Amino acid sequence: MPIEIVAPNPEWPQAFARVKAALIPALPKGTAIHHIGSTAVAGLAAKDIIDVQVTVPDLTHFDDAALTAAGFHHRPPALDHCPPGMLLPETELQKRLYRGETPHRSNVHLRQTGRFNQLYPLLCRDYLRATPLAAAAYATIKHQLSAHFPNDINAYYDIKDPVFDLIMTAAEAWAKASDWVIPAPD
């Protein structure tokens, strides 16, 4: 399937709400659920896939049978990207990944509380929400990458991930200056 970046869709928050509603019965009570990724940033072009982060206290003891029964298909074990120069243990990058097709095409990223990869998407999302210029530049990069590599997801991410690491550097400075804290679940 070709990589397609589409215009911002004002319906993405409602699509997230529908995916969240489908997830809630399959998760332990009180599980934190956040809308992450480009569709979580108003006005940002994105792939028409809702990214959801589910935060659990312990990744190793999570039983995914209820998620699978709810129609979210488990993908192979995954590690998130490690920014160059960071020496992080694998535990900081581990996640479980699920794909859903209804009620909207979605990727569900299951991550453990307090890990690097749990904080990274929340901080970047909030930074892009607060910094429209950075969000616009990021959208331009995604459009260019999808034009150059429409059928090569590996090439797309080989470039997009380091670009996002640059955004993360600015996001960390912004977080200190703004006293950013982990947001409440969406």
MOSUL-V54719 format. One record per pair of residues at least 4 apart in sequence whose C-alpha atoms are under 7 Angstrom apart, sorted by sequence separation. I is the first residue (numbers start at 1). J is the second residue. If there is no record, write none. Layout:
i = (I:I)
j = (J:J)
This chain:
i = (11:12:13:14:15:16:17:18:19:20:23:27:36:58:64:65:66:67:68:82:88:90:101:114:115:116:119:120:121:122:123:124:125:126:127:128:131:132:133:134:135:136:137:138:139:140:141:142:143:144:145:146:152:153:154:155:156:157:159:160:161:162:163:164:165:166:167:168:169:170:171:172:173:174:175:176:35:39:67:68:100:101:113:114:175:38:68:100:112:128:149:38:39:99:100:111:128:149:38:99:98:99:97:98:146:39:97:98:145:97:80:96:97:37:79:80:95:96:36:79:95:96:35:36:78:79:95:35:36:78:34:35:78:16:33:34:77:78:33:34:33:32:33:75:31:32:74:75:92:93:31:74:92:93:31:73:74:92:72:73:12:13:72:73:72:71:16:8:8:8:80:7:8:6:7:5:6:26:5:6:26:5:6:4:26:124:127:124:123:59:59:54:58:50:51:52:53:54:55:56:57:49:50:51:52:53:54:55:56:57:49:50:51:52:53:54:55:56:49:55:83:83:19:37:41:18:19:36:36:41:37:41:15:36:44:44:45:44:5:5:4:3:3:2:3:2:1:34:35:33:34:32:33)
j = (15:16:17:18:19:20:21:22:23:24:27:31:40:62:68:69:70:71:72:86:92:94:105:118:119:120:123:124:125:126:127:128:129:130:131:132:135:136:137:138:139:140:141:142:143:144:145:146:147:148:149:150:156:157:158:159:160:161:163:164:165:166:167:168:169:170:171:172:173:174:175:176:177:178:179:180:40:44:72:73:105:106:118:119:180:44:74:106:118:134:155:45:46:106:107:118:135:156:46:107:107:108:107:108:156:50:108:109:156:109:93:109:110:51:93:94:109:110:51:94:110:111:51:52:94:95:111:52:53:95:52:53:96:35:52:53:96:97:53:54:54:54:55:97:54:55:97:98:115:116:55:98:116:117:56:98:99:117:98:99:39:40:99:100:100:100:50:43:44:45:117:45:46:45:46:45:46:66:46:47:67:47:48:47:70:168:171:171:171:111:112:108:112:105:106:107:108:109:110:111:112:105:106:107:108:109:110:111:112:113:106:107:108:109:110:111:112:113:107:113:162:165:103:121:125:103:104:121:122:128:125:129:104:125:135:136:139:139:143:146:146:146:150:150:151:151:151:185:186:185:186:185:186)
